[in-house]
Amino acid sequence: MKTLKTLYLPLLILALLSMVSTRAYAYDIVAENIYGVKIFYNYINDGTELEVTSGDAKYSGQVFIPKEVTHHEKTLKVTSIGDNAFWACRDLTSAIIPDGVTSIGDNAFKYCESIVSAILPISLKSIGKGSFTKCTALSYVSMPSSVVSIGDGAFAYCSNLSSIKLPENLTSISGSLFEGCRSLTDMIIPNGVTSIGETAFLGCSGLTTINIPDGVTSIGGGAFEGCINLTSVTLPNSVTSIADNAFQGCSLLTSIVIPEGVTSIANSLFYGCSALNSVNIPNNVTTIGYNAFRGC
């Protein structure tokens, strides 16, 4: 006599097989652009729009992304570059992103080591975290004023990036945004920015001066740590908080005026600032942290 176990076993196997036989790759459709290059897409916004995604083959060379795609007699606009879409496409030299794209997802171009420039469309509003991390050949970025948010580490370790103009609508410099960008020499922080995140400029050894605009209230831990050629920093009176290690290792920094609103000097704030010979500490300061001036 067959037991219940032997009766249900084939049904269980069939159920598992049906789960395995679902779509093998994480894309909904694939279509060729005008140059015959296959681009992979997912449906978004209830199937009314498309985002570029990764497929079963790595992108390489120059990839032209169309504004819209016609599939099964239905035309849909391309509005997003999805998370990890071009992740580790090391032979990708450029991606032409059309106007109409409003977002670039997390890690979208991470490890694309051959990209030398990024011209972003005027429709773009957000750039995800890690989106261009370790694009080591990237030297030029055209950033539209429409961008209102840039995620953590978006340009971290872009070691060949020498300058970039941040959009005026930006309200914060996110954590690790330019960490390890050792060629960065020119940086203007927009007037609308209110905070500078942790390790935002860590190891930016090419920076010589930085002007922090009025309106910034907080500077995160290690924000300018290891900026060994930084000689001048202007801190506005709006700053009330400067976290640990913010200027550690800025060995050419000679003087600094701490704003009146700051009440404590954080741990290791100026650790290793060996050229520092003038510091203006306001009367409101009640505590000075460990190793704040060690090595000065």
Salt bridges, closest charged atoms under 4 A:
ASP28 OD1 - ARG23 NH2 3.59
GLU68 OE1 - LYS77 NZ 3.78
GLU113 OE2 - ARG90 NE 3.32
